[in-house]
Amino acid sequence: MLTVDQYSYIRTAHRVYGKAIKQIARETGHSKNTVKKVLRGEYSGYKPRIGQAYPVLAPYIQTFPV
């Protein structure tokens, strides 16, 4: 799984510095297919959280309403 920093690095290296896909794959250690997906914009690793879990505070949330 790519982190946001790696995603940003791949896009910047290709668009700004003109590095080839093979060179970026060698530098980052990811496959050429992964680098191509990032450059096509097929990045969907992050999504908004539906609800916040409170494993420790769950019993007390009803006691102290916010």
N, CA, C, O and CB atoms as a CASP TS submission, in Angstrom:
PFRMAT TS
TARGET T0000
AUTHOR 0000-0000-0000
METHOD Language model
MODEL 1
PARENT N/A
ATOM      1  N   MET     1       0.847  -1.185   0.000  1.00  0.00           N
ATOM      2  CA  MET     1       0.000   0.000   0.000  1.00  0.00           C
ATOM      3  C   MET     1       0.885   1.239   0.000  1.00  0.00           C
ATOM      4  O   MET     1       1.881   1.306   0.720  1.00  0.00           O
ATOM      5  CB  MET     1      -0.960   0.003   1.223  1.00  0.00           C
ATOM      6  N   LEU     2       0.521   2.181  -0.789  1.00  0.00           N
ATOM      7  CA  LEU     2       1.274   3.423  -0.879  1.00  0.00           C
ATOM      8  C   LEU     2       0.832   4.412   0.191  1.00  0.00           C
ATOM      9  O   LEU     2      -0.343   4.488   0.549  1.00  0.00           O
ATOM     10  CB  LEU     2       1.115   4.041  -2.264  1.00  0.00           C
ATOM     11  N   THR     3       1.798   5.162   0.689  1.00  0.00           N
ATOM     12  CA  THR     3       1.451   6.252   1.590  1.00  0.00           C
ATOM     13  C   THR     3       1.250   7.506   0.751  1.00  0.00           C
ATOM     14  O   THR     3       1.567   7.529  -0.438  1.00  0.00           O
ATOM     15  CB  THR     3       2.555   6.468   2.682  1.00  0.00           C
ATOM     16  N   VAL     4       0.729   8.526   1.372  1.00  0.00           N
ATOM     17  CA  VAL     4       0.484   9.779   0.656  1.00  0.00           C
ATOM     18  C   VAL     4       1.801  10.375   0.172  1.00  0.00           C
ATOM     19  O   VAL     4       1.853  10.957  -0.912  1.00  0.00           O
ATOM     20  CB  VAL     4      -0.261  10.787   1.558  1.00  0.00           C
ATOM     21  N   ASP     5       2.866  10.237   0.961  1.00  0.00           N
ATOM     22  CA  ASP     5       4.172  10.767   0.559  1.00  0.00           C
ATOM     23  C   ASP     5       4.701  10.063  -0.686  1.00  0.00           C
ATOM     24  O   ASP     5       5.236  10.705  -1.589  1.00  0.00           O
ATOM     25  CB  ASP     5       5.177  10.626   1.702  1.00  0.00           C
ATOM     26  N   GLN     6       4.549   8.750  -0.728  1.00  0.00           N
ATOM     27  CA  GLN     6       5.017   8.003  -1.892  1.00  0.00           C
ATOM     28  C   GLN     6       4.206   8.349  -3.127  1.00  0.00           C
ATOM     29  O   GLN     6       4.754   8.480  -4.221  1.00  0.00           O
ATOM     30  CB  GLN     6       4.949   6.504  -1.626  1.00  0.00           C
ATOM     31  N   TYR     7       2.916   8.494  -2.954  1.00  0.00           N
ATOM     32  CA  TYR     7       2.030   8.878  -4.053  1.00  0.00           C
ATOM     33  C   TYR     7       2.449  10.237  -4.617  1.00  0.00           C
ATOM     34  O   TYR     7       2.532  10.423  -5.831  1.00  0.00           O
ATOM     35  CB  TYR     7       0.556   8.922  -3.576  1.00  0.00           C
ATOM     36  N   SER     8       2.707  11.170  -3.720  1.00  0.00           N
ATOM     37  CA  SER     8       3.121  12.512  -4.126  1.00  0.00           C
ATOM     38  C   SER     8       4.484  12.482  -4.809  1.00  0.00           C
ATOM     39  O   SER     8       4.693  13.161  -5.814  1.00  0.00           O
ATOM     40  CB  SER     8       3.159  13.448  -2.915  1.00  0.00           C
ATOM     41  N   TYR     9       5.405  11.701  -4.267  1.00  0.00           N
ATOM     42  CA  TYR     9       6.740  11.618  -4.847  1.00  0.00           C
ATOM     43  C   TYR     9       6.691  11.086  -6.279  1.00  0.00           C
ATOM     44  O   TYR     9       7.355  11.622  -7.166  1.00  0.00           O
ATOM     45  CB  TYR     9       7.636  10.728  -3.985  1.00  0.00           C
ATOM     46  N   ILE    10       5.916  10.045  -6.501  1.00  0.00           N
ATOM     47  CA  ILE    10       5.827   9.440  -7.830  1.00  0.00           C
ATOM     48  C   ILE    10       5.271  10.444  -8.839  1.00  0.00           C
ATOM     49  O   ILE    10       5.806  10.586  -9.939  1.00  0.00           O
ATOM     50  CB  ILE    10       4.944   8.176  -7.792  1.00  0.00           C
ATOM     51  N   ARG    11       4.212  11.129  -8.466  1.00  0.00           N
ATOM     52  CA  ARG    11       3.609  12.093  -9.391  1.00  0.00           C
ATOM     53  C   ARG    11       4.544  13.266  -9.664  1.00  0.00           C
ATOM     54  O   ARG    11       4.651  13.717 -10.805  1.00  0.00           O
ATOM     55  CB  ARG    11       2.281  12.606  -8.830  1.00  0.00           C
ATOM     56  N   THR    12       5.219  13.762  -8.637  1.00  0.00           N
ATOM     57  CA  THR    12       6.145  14.887  -8.810  1.00  0.00           C
ATOM     58  C   THR    12       7.358  14.480  -9.632  1.00  0.00           C
ATOM     59  O   THR    12       7.789  15.222 -10.515  1.00  0.00           O
ATOM     60  CB  THR    12       6.594  15.425  -7.450  1.00  0.00           C
ATOM     61  N   ALA    13       7.910  13.312  -9.349  1.00  0.00           N
ATOM     62  CA  ALA    13       9.091  12.849 -10.076  1.00  0.00           C
ATOM     63  C   ALA    13       8.801  12.714 -11.565  1.00  0.00           C
ATOM     64  O   ALA    13       9.658  13.020 -12.395  1.00  0.00           O
ATOM     65  CB  ALA    13       9.574  11.511  -9.512  1.00  0.00           C
ATOM     66  N   HIS    14       7.622  12.265 -11.903  1.00  0.00           N
ATOM     67  CA  HIS    14       7.289  12.070 -13.320  1.00  0.00           C
ATOM     68  C   HIS    14       6.918  13.384 -14.004  1.00  0.00           C
ATOM     69  O   HIS    14       7.393  13.671 -15.103  1.00  0.00           O
ATOM     70  CB  HIS    14       6.137  11.075 -13.459  1.00  0.00           C
ATOM     71  N   ARG    15       6.082  14.170 -13.363  1.00  0.00           N
ATOM     72  CA  ARG    15       5.571  15.385 -14.019  1.00  0.00           C
ATOM     73  C   ARG    15       6.547  16.549 -13.980  1.00  0.00           C
ATOM     74  O   ARG    15       6.694  17.261 -14.974  1.00  0.00           O
ATOM     75  CB  ARG    15       4.281  15.808 -13.374  1.00  0.00           C
ATOM     76  N   VAL    16       7.212  16.756 -12.862  1.00  0.00           N
ATOM     77  CA  VAL    16       8.095  17.920 -12.730  1.00  0.00           C
ATOM     78  C   VAL    16       9.504  17.606 -13.212  1.00  0.00           C
ATOM     79  O   VAL    16      10.089  18.375 -13.974  1.00  0.00           O
ATOM     80  CB  VAL    16       8.138  18.395 -11.278  1.00  0.00           C
ATOM     81  N   TYR    17      10.053  16.465 -12.765  1.00  0.00           N
ATOM     82  CA  TYR    17      11.444  16.146 -13.073  1.00  0.00           C
ATOM     83  C   TYR    17      11.600  15.283 -14.317  1.00  0.00           C
ATOM     84  O   TYR    17      12.722  15.052 -14.769  1.00  0.00           O
ATOM     85  CB  TYR    17      12.073  15.453 -11.906  1.00  0.00           C
ATOM     86  N   GLY    18      10.501  14.805 -14.872  1.00  0.00           N
ATOM     87  CA  GLY    18      10.550  14.064 -16.121  1.00  0.00           C
ATOM     88  C   GLY    18      11.188  12.689 -16.026  1.00  0.00           C
ATOM     89  O   GLY    18      11.722  12.185 -17.014  1.00  0.00           O
ATOM     90  N   LYS    19      11.140  12.083 -14.865  1.00  0.00           N
ATOM     91  CA  LYS    19      11.725  10.751 -14.711  1.00  0.00           C
ATOM     92  C   LYS    19      10.845   9.709 -15.386  1.00  0.00           C
ATOM     93  O   LYS    19       9.623   9.845 -15.446  1.00  0.00           O
ATOM     94  CB  LYS    19      11.915  10.407 -13.221  1.00  0.00           C
ATOM     95  N   ALA    20      11.492   8.674 -15.889  1.00  0.00           N
ATOM     96  CA  ALA    20      10.775   7.586 -16.558  1.00  0.00           C
ATOM     97  C   ALA    20      10.124   6.674 -15.526  1.00  0.00           C
ATOM     98  O   ALA    20      10.530   6.635 -14.365  1.00  0.00           O
ATOM     99  CB  ALA    20      11.730   6.776 -17.463  1.00  0.00           C
ATOM    100  N   ILE    21       9.119   5.952 -15.965  1.00  0.00           N
ATOM    101  CA  ILE    21       8.390   5.050 -15.081  1.00  0.00           C
ATOM    102  C   ILE    21       9.318   3.975 -14.530  1.00  0.00           C
ATOM    103  O   ILE    21       9.242   3.628 -13.351  1.00  0.00           O
ATOM    104  CB  ILE    21       7.209   4.408 -15.821  1.00  0.00           C
ATOM    105  N   LYS    22      10.184   3.455 -15.371  1.00  0.00           N
ATOM    106  CA  LYS    22      11.118   2.413 -14.946  1.00  0.00           C
ATOM    107  C   LYS    22      12.070   2.935 -13.868  1.00  0.00           C
ATOM    108  O   LYS    22      12.375   2.227 -12.909  1.00  0.00           O
ATOM    109  CB  LYS    22      11.918   1.890 -16.150  1.00  0.00           C
ATOM    110  N   GLN    23      12.531   4.160 -14.027  1.00  0.00           N
ATOM    111  CA  GLN    23      13.435   4.752 -13.052  1.00  0.00           C
ATOM    112  C   GLN    23      12.728   4.995 -11.716  1.00  0.00           C
ATOM    113  O   GLN    23      13.307   4.755 -10.656  1.00  0.00           O
ATOM    114  CB  GLN    23      14.006   6.064 -13.593  1.00  0.00           C
ATOM    115  N   ILE    24      11.500   5.461 -11.763  1.00  0.00           N
ATOM    116  CA  ILE    24      10.733   5.691 -10.531  1.00  0.00           C
ATOM    117  C   ILE    24      10.467   4.365  -9.828  1.00  0.00           C
ATOM    118  O   ILE    24      10.553   4.283  -8.603  1.00  0.00           O
ATOM    119  CB  ILE    24       9.394   6.415 -10.839  1.00  0.00           C
ATOM    120  N   ALA    25      10.146   3.332 -10.595  1.00  0.00           N
ATOM    121  CA  ALA    25       9.899   2.007 -10.014  1.00  0.00           C
ATOM    122  C   ALA    25      11.153   1.485  -9.328  1.00  0.00           C
ATOM    123  O   ALA    25      11.070   0.878  -8.260  1.00  0.00           O
ATOM    124  CB  ALA    25       9.434   1.014 -11.098  1.00  0.00           C
ATOM    125  N   ARG    26      12.297   1.713  -9.925  1.00  0.00           N
ATOM    126  CA  ARG    26      13.556   1.268  -9.345  1.00  0.00           C
ATOM    127  C   ARG    26      13.857   2.021  -8.053  1.00  0.00           C
ATOM    128  O   ARG    26      14.310   1.421  -7.078  1.00  0.00           O
ATOM    129  CB  ARG    26      14.697   1.455 -10.346  1.00  0.00           C
ATOM    130  N   GLU    27      13.608   3.341  -8.038  1.00  0.00           N
ATOM    131  CA  GLU    27      13.900   4.162  -6.862  1.00  0.00           C
ATOM    132  C   GLU    27      12.972   3.854  -5.685  1.00  0.00           C
ATOM    133  O   GLU    27      13.410   3.810  -4.536  1.00  0.00           O
ATOM    134  CB  GLU    27      13.795   5.631  -7.223  1.00  0.00           C
ATOM    135  N   THR    28      11.693   3.643  -5.981  1.00  0.00           N
ATOM    136  CA  THR    28      10.719   3.461  -4.907  1.00  0.00           C
ATOM    137  C   THR    28      10.563   2.008  -4.482  1.00  0.00           C
ATOM    138  O   THR    28      10.124   1.738  -3.364  1.00  0.00           O
ATOM    139  CB  THR    28       9.386   4.000  -5.336  1.00  0.00           C
ATOM    140  N   GLY    29      10.912   1.074  -5.348  1.00  0.00           N
ATOM    141  CA  GLY    29      10.750  -0.338  -5.027  1.00  0.00           C
ATOM    142  C   GLY    29       9.366  -0.874  -5.345  1.00  0.00           C
ATOM    143  O   GLY    29       9.052  -2.013  -4.998  1.00  0.00           O
ATOM    144  N   HIS    30       8.539  -0.081  -5.993  1.00  0.00           N
ATOM    145  CA  HIS    30       7.210  -0.521  -6.411  1.00  0.00           C
ATOM    146  C   HIS    30       7.283  -1.011  -7.853  1.00  0.00           C
ATOM    147  O   HIS    30       8.219  -0.684  -8.582  1.00  0.00           O
ATOM    148  CB  HIS    30       6.164   0.629  -6.266  1.00  0.00           C
ATOM    149  N   SER    31       6.303  -1.786  -8.252  1.00  0.00           N
ATOM    150  CA  SER    31       6.299  -2.305  -9.614  1.00  0.00           C
ATOM    151  C   SER    31       5.945  -1.197 -10.605  1.00  0.00           C
ATOM    152  O   SER    31       5.410  -0.151 -10.237  1.00  0.00           O
ATOM    153  CB  SER    31       5.308  -3.477  -9.742  1.00  0.00           C
ATOM    154  N   LYS    32       6.261  -1.460 -11.873  1.00  0.00           N
ATOM    155  CA  LYS    32       5.935  -0.485 -12.917  1.00  0.00           C
ATOM    156  C   LYS    32       4.428  -0.315 -13.036  1.00  0.00           C
ATOM    157  O   LYS    32       3.947   0.781 -13.323  1.00  0.00           O
ATOM    158  CB  LYS    32       6.529  -0.918 -14.268  1.00  0.00           C
ATOM    159  N   ASN    33       3.677  -1.397 -12.816  1.00  0.00           N
ATOM    160  CA  ASN    33       2.218  -1.303 -12.891  1.00  0.00           C
ATOM    161  C   ASN    33       1.667  -0.385 -11.805  1.00  0.00           C
ATOM    162  O   ASN    33       0.739   0.384 -12.055  1.00  0.00           O
ATOM    163  CB  ASN    33       1.588  -2.693 -12.770  1.00  0.00           C
ATOM    164  N   THR    34       2.230  -0.461 -10.607  1.00  0.00           N
ATOM    165  CA  THR    34       1.783   0.409  -9.520  1.00  0.00           C
ATOM    166  C   THR    34       2.087   1.862  -9.846  1.00  0.00           C
ATOM    167  O   THR    34       1.253   2.737  -9.612  1.00  0.00           O
ATOM    168  CB  THR    34       2.451   0.011  -8.193  1.00  0.00           C
ATOM    169  N   VAL    35       3.258   2.126 -10.376  1.00  0.00           N
ATOM    170  CA  VAL    35       3.629   3.495 -10.748  1.00  0.00           C
ATOM    171  C   VAL    35       2.694   4.009 -11.834  1.00  0.00           C
ATOM    172  O   VAL    35       2.283   5.169 -11.796  1.00  0.00           O
ATOM    173  CB  VAL    35       5.099   3.557 -11.229  1.00  0.00           C
ATOM    174  N   LYS    36       2.354   3.163 -12.801  1.00  0.00           N
ATOM    175  CA  LYS    36       1.438   3.574 -13.864  1.00  0.00           C
ATOM    176  C   LYS    36       0.058   3.893 -13.318  1.00  0.00           C
ATOM    177  O   LYS    36      -0.572   4.852 -13.764  1.00  0.00           O
ATOM    178  CB  LYS    36       1.334   2.487 -14.923  1.00  0.00           C
ATOM    179  N   LYS    37      -0.427   3.107 -12.357  1.00  0.00           N
ATOM    180  CA  LYS    37      -1.732   3.374 -11.747  1.00  0.00           C
ATOM    181  C   LYS    37      -1.735   4.714 -11.028  1.00  0.00           C
ATOM    182  O   LYS    37      -2.706   5.466 -11.107  1.00  0.00           O
ATOM    183  CB  LYS    37      -2.107   2.255 -10.771  1.00  0.00           C
ATOM    184  N   VAL    38      -0.653   5.008 -10.330  1.00  0.00           N
ATOM    185  CA  VAL    38      -0.563   6.291  -9.623  1.00  0.00           C
ATOM    186  C   VAL    38      -0.593   7.439 -10.623  1.00  0.00           C
ATOM    187  O   VAL    38      -1.268   8.442 -10.392  1.00  0.00           O
ATOM    188  CB  VAL    38       0.726   6.359  -8.763  1.00  0.00           C
ATOM    189  N   LEU    39       0.119   7.308 -11.715  1.00  0.00           N
ATOM    190  CA  LEU    39       0.174   8.377 -12.713  1.00  0.00           C
ATOM    191  C   LEU    39      -1.146   8.535 -13.460  1.00  0.00           C
ATOM    192  O   LEU    39      -1.458   9.628 -13.932  1.00  0.00           O
ATOM    193  CB  LEU    39       1.293   8.108 -13.705  1.00  0.00           C
ATOM    194  N   ARG    40      -1.925   7.464 -13.574  1.00  0.00           N
ATOM    195  CA  ARG    40      -3.242   7.565 -14.204  1.00  0.00           C
ATOM    196  C   ARG    40      -4.263   8.173 -13.261  1.00  0.00           C
ATOM    197  O   ARG    40      -5.354   8.556 -13.685  1.00  0.00           O
ATOM    198  CB  ARG    40      -3.716   6.196 -14.666  1.00  0.00           C
ATOM    199  N   GLY    41      -3.922   8.262 -11.999  1.00  0.00           N
ATOM    200  CA  GLY    41      -4.844   8.842 -11.034  1.00  0.00           C
ATOM    201  C   GLY    41      -5.784   7.831 -10.426  1.00  0.00           C
ATOM    202  O   GLY    41      -6.830   8.214  -9.902  1.00  0.00           O
ATOM    203  N   GLU    42      -5.456   6.558 -10.473  1.00  0.00           N
ATOM    204  CA  GLU    42      -6.319   5.521  -9.927  1.00  0.00           C
ATOM    205  C   GLU    42      -5.993   5.261  -8.464  1.00  0.00           C
ATOM    206  O   GLU    42      -5.864   4.110  -8.049  1.00  0.00           O
ATOM    207  CB  GLU    42      -6.183   4.232 -10.735  1.00  0.00           C
ATOM    208  N   TYR    43      -5.865   6.293  -7.707  1.00  0.00           N
ATOM    209  CA  TYR    43      -5.525   6.152  -6.289  1.00  0.00           C
ATOM    210  C   TYR    43      -6.783   6.305  -5.465  1.00  0.00           C
ATOM    211  O   TYR    43      -7.408   7.365  -5.450  1.00  0.00           O
ATOM    212  CB  TYR    43      -4.458   7.193  -5.857  1.00  0.00           C
ATOM    213  N   SER    44      -7.152   5.231  -4.775  1.00  0.00           N
ATOM    214  CA  SER    44      -8.359   5.286  -3.961  1.00  0.00           C
ATOM    215  C   SER    44      -8.120   4.616  -2.617  1.00  0.00           C
ATOM    216  O   SER    44      -8.960   3.860  -2.128  1.00  0.00           O
ATOM    217  CB  SER    44      -9.536   4.621  -4.688  1.00  0.00           C
ATOM    218  N   GLY    45      -6.973   4.899  -2.032  1.00  0.00           N
ATOM    219  CA  GLY    45      -6.611   4.243  -0.792  1.00  0.00           C
ATOM    220  C   GLY    45      -7.231   4.861   0.444  1.00  0.00           C
ATOM    221  O   GLY    45      -7.253   4.218   1.493  1.00  0.00           O
ATOM    222  N   TYR    46      -7.731   6.074   0.364  1.00  0.00           N
ATOM    223  CA  TYR    46      -8.259   6.752   1.532  1.00  0.00           C
ATOM    224  C   TYR    46      -9.718   7.119   1.313  1.00  0.00           C
ATOM    225  O   TYR    46     -10.105   7.557   0.229  1.00  0.00           O
ATOM    226  CB  TYR    46      -7.433   7.999   1.851  1.00  0.00           C
ATOM    227  N   LYS    47     -10.511   6.938   2.339  1.00  0.00           N
ATOM    228  CA  LYS    47     -11.915   7.309   2.268  1.00  0.00           C
ATOM    229  C   LYS    47     -12.330   7.858   3.634  1.00  0.00           C
ATOM    230  O   LYS    47     -11.730   7.500   4.647  1.00  0.00           O
ATOM    231  CB  LYS    47     -12.805   6.088   1.848  1.00  0.00           C
ATOM    232  N   PRO    48     -13.326   8.703   3.675  1.00  0.00           N
ATOM    233  CA  PRO    48     -13.743   9.277   4.955  1.00  0.00           C
ATOM    234  C   PRO    48     -14.305   8.213   5.889  1.00  0.00           C
ATOM    235  O   PRO    48     -14.937   7.247   5.460  1.00  0.00           O
ATOM    236  CB  PRO    48     -14.782  10.372   4.730  1.00  0.00           C
ATOM    237  N   ARG    49     -14.063   8.415   7.142  1.00  0.00           N
ATOM    238  CA  ARG    49     -14.539   7.488   8.155  1.00  0.00           C
ATOM    239  C   ARG    49     -16.031   7.701   8.383  1.00  0.00           C
ATOM    240  O   ARG    49     -16.492   8.840   8.467  1.00  0.00           O
ATOM    241  CB  ARG    49     -13.753   7.665   9.472  1.00  0.00           C
ATOM    242  N   ILE    50     -16.781   6.617   8.484  1.00  0.00           N
ATOM    243  CA  ILE    50     -18.232   6.703   8.675  1.00  0.00           C
ATOM    244  C   ILE    50     -18.557   7.162  10.091  1.00  0.00           C
ATOM    245  O   ILE    50     -19.385   8.052  10.288  1.00  0.00           O
ATOM    246  CB  ILE    50     -18.900   5.343   8.389  1.00  0.00           C
ATOM    247  N   GLY    51     -17.921   6.568  11.049  1.00  0.00           N
ATOM    248  CA  GLY    51     -18.167   6.960  12.434  1.00  0.00           C
ATOM    249  C   GLY    51     -16.936   6.741  13.278  1.00  0.00           C
ATOM    250  O   GLY    51     -16.131   5.857  12.986  1.00  0.00           O
ATOM    251  N   GLN    52     -16.778   7.529  14.314  1.00  0.00           N
ATOM    252  CA  GLN    52     -15.630   7.410  15.191  1.00  0.00           C
ATOM    253  C   GLN    52     -15.889   6.347  16.257  1.00  0.00           C
ATOM    254  O   GLN    52     -16.911   6.379  16.941  1.00  0.00           O
ATOM    255  CB  GLN    52     -15.306   8.762  15.841  1.00  0.00           C
ATOM    256  N   ALA    53     -14.978   5.430  16.387  1.00  0.00           N
ATOM    257  CA  ALA    53     -15.103   4.399  17.415  1.00  0.00           C
ATOM    258  C   ALA    53     -14.430   4.882  18.698  1.00  0.00           C
ATOM    259  O   ALA    53     -13.332   5.437  18.656  1.00  0.00           O
ATOM    260  CB  ALA    53     -14.477   3.056  16.936  1.00  0.00           C
ATOM    261  N   TYR    54     -15.073   4.675  19.810  1.00  0.00           N
ATOM    262  CA  TYR    54     -14.526   5.039  21.108  1.00  0.00           C
ATOM    263  C   TYR    54     -14.472   3.788  21.987  1.00  0.00           C
ATOM    264  O   TYR    54     -15.356   3.600  22.822  1.00  0.00           O
ATOM    265  CB  TYR    54     -15.377   6.160  21.780  1.00  0.00           C
ATOM    266  N   PRO    55     -13.470   2.934  21.828  1.00  0.00           N
ATOM    267  CA  PRO    55     -13.472   1.677  22.563  1.00  0.00           C
ATOM    268  C   PRO    55     -13.354   1.850  24.078  1.00  0.00           C
ATOM    269  O   PRO    55     -13.927   1.059  24.828  1.00  0.00           O
ATOM    270  CB  PRO    55     -12.354   0.816  22.075  1.00  0.00           C
ATOM    271  N   VAL    56     -12.629   2.858  24.541  1.00  0.00           N
ATOM    272  CA  VAL    56     -12.445   3.051  25.981  1.00  0.00           C
ATOM    273  C   VAL    56     -13.545   3.937  26.557  1.00  0.00           C
ATOM    274  O   VAL    56     -14.007   3.710  27.675  1.00  0.00           O
ATOM    275  CB  VAL    56     -11.066   3.666  26.269  1.00  0.00           C
ATOM    276  N   LEU    57     -13.959   4.939  25.801  1.00  0.00           N
ATOM    277  CA  LEU    57     -14.922   5.914  26.306  1.00  0.00           C
ATOM    278  C   LEU    57     -16.383   5.537  26.065  1.00  0.00           C
ATOM    279  O   LEU    57     -17.282   6.224  26.550  1.00  0.00           O
ATOM    280  CB  LEU    57     -14.652   7.237  25.681  1.00  0.00           C
ATOM    281  N   ALA    58     -16.628   4.471  25.334  1.00  0.00           N
ATOM    282  CA  ALA    58     -17.995   4.109  24.957  1.00  0.00           C
ATOM    283  C   ALA    58     -18.964   4.034  26.137  1.00  0.00           C
ATOM    284  O   ALA    58     -20.082   4.532  26.005  1.00  0.00           O
ATOM    285  CB  ALA    58     -17.981   2.791  24.250  1.00  0.00           C
ATOM    286  N   PRO    59     -18.611   3.448  27.272  1.00  0.00           N
ATOM    287  CA  PRO    59     -19.570   3.393  28.379  1.00  0.00           C
ATOM    288  C   PRO    59     -19.893   4.766  28.974  1.00  0.00           C
ATOM    289  O   PRO    59     -20.946   4.929  29.591  1.00  0.00           O
ATOM    290  CB  PRO    59     -19.035   2.496  29.464  1.00  0.00           C
ATOM    291  N   TYR    60     -19.026   5.738  28.806  1.00  0.00           N
ATOM    292  CA  TYR    60     -19.188   7.040  29.450  1.00  0.00           C
ATOM    293  C   TYR    60     -19.766   8.113  28.539  1.00  0.00           C
ATOM    294  O   TYR    60     -20.107   9.195  29.017  1.00  0.00           O
ATOM    295  CB  TYR    60     -17.872   7.501  29.971  1.00  0.00           C
ATOM    296  N   ILE    61     -19.885   7.849  27.249  1.00  0.00           N
ATOM    297  CA  ILE    61     -20.373   8.862  26.315  1.00  0.00           C
ATOM    298  C   ILE    61     -21.808   9.266  26.648  1.00  0.00           C
ATOM    299  O   ILE    61     -22.141  10.449  26.575  1.00  0.00           O
ATOM    300  CB  ILE    61     -20.291   8.343  24.872  1.00  0.00           C
ATOM    301  N   GLN    62     -22.647   8.326  27.006  1.00  0.00           N
ATOM    302  CA  GLN    62     -24.026   8.662  27.357  1.00  0.00           C
ATOM    303  C   GLN    62     -24.099   9.404  28.681  1.00  0.00           C
ATOM    304  O   GLN    62     -25.032  10.179  28.894  1.00  0.00           O
ATOM    305  CB  GLN    62     -24.878   7.404  27.422  1.00  0.00           C
ATOM    306  N   THR    63     -23.158   9.193  29.563  1.00  0.00           N
ATOM    307  CA  THR    63     -23.149   9.873  30.868  1.00  0.00           C
ATOM    308  C   THR    63     -22.839  11.352  30.710  1.00  0.00           C
ATOM    309  O   THR    63     -23.448  12.187  31.377  1.00  0.00           O
ATOM    310  CB  THR    63     -22.124   9.224  31.809  1.00  0.00           C
ATOM    311  N   PHE    64     -21.902  11.682  29.838  1.00  0.00           N
ATOM    312  CA  PHE    64     -21.497  13.071  29.627  1.00  0.00           C
ATOM    313  C   PHE    64     -21.783  13.489  28.197  1.00  0.00           C
ATOM    314  O   PHE    64     -20.909  13.362  27.340  1.00  0.00           O
ATOM    315  CB  PHE    64     -20.006  13.261  29.949  1.00  0.00           C
ATOM    316  N   PRO    65     -22.973  13.979  27.915  1.00  0.00           N
ATOM    317  CA  PRO    65     -23.275  14.390  26.521  1.00  0.00           C
ATOM    318  C   PRO    65     -22.483  15.630  26.142  1.00  0.00           C
ATOM    319  O   PRO    65     -22.239  16.514  26.963  1.00  0.00           O
ATOM    320  CB  PRO    65     -24.791  14.664  26.342  1.00  0.00           C
ATOM    321  N   VAL    66     -22.101  15.667  24.914  1.00  0.00           N
ATOM    322  CA  VAL    66     -21.295  16.789  24.413  1.00  0.00           C
ATOM    323  C   VAL    66     -22.168  17.849  23.829  1.00  0.00           C
ATOM    324  O   VAL    66     -21.668  18.870  23.356  1.00  0.00           O
ATOM    325  CB  VAL    66     -20.292  16.323  23.375  1.00  0.00           C
TER
END
